[in-house]
Amino acid sequence: MILQDKRRLRQKRVWRIRKKVSGTAARPRLCVHFSNKHIYAQLIDDDSGSTLVVLTSLNPGMREEGLRANVESAAQMGEVLGKNAIEAGFAKVVFDRNGRRYHGAVKAFADAARKAGLEF
């Protein structure tokens, strides 16, 4: 498959998901992005357009652990993000998988966040 087609199809999936998934101040959107090396996750209030909680594998605490974009690291980061979200006062979120299939690292991240106390 041509790389431009893959990008175009993924962007269409992102748009299709975002039509249905929206975050509010009471129930923010948990958006997860996986690059080839790193994981980025954030809680977003779409009504005000603000980011409430951010966690990446590039944060100093996460960088020391040597986290990368794999299943084990995704599970660790999901647990940490769940704890951070609970501390910030967000128990319920809407999960945005950002155009990726719900398996592997995405599923590990979501399961770990649920185990930490977040409710999807």
Secondary structure, 3 states (H helix, E strand, C coil): CCHHHHHHHHHHHHHHHHHHCCCCCCCCEEEEEECCCCEEEEEEECCCCEEEEEEECCCHHHHHHCCCCCHHHHHHHHHHHHHHHHHHCCCECEEECCCCCCCCHHHHHHHHHHHCCCEC
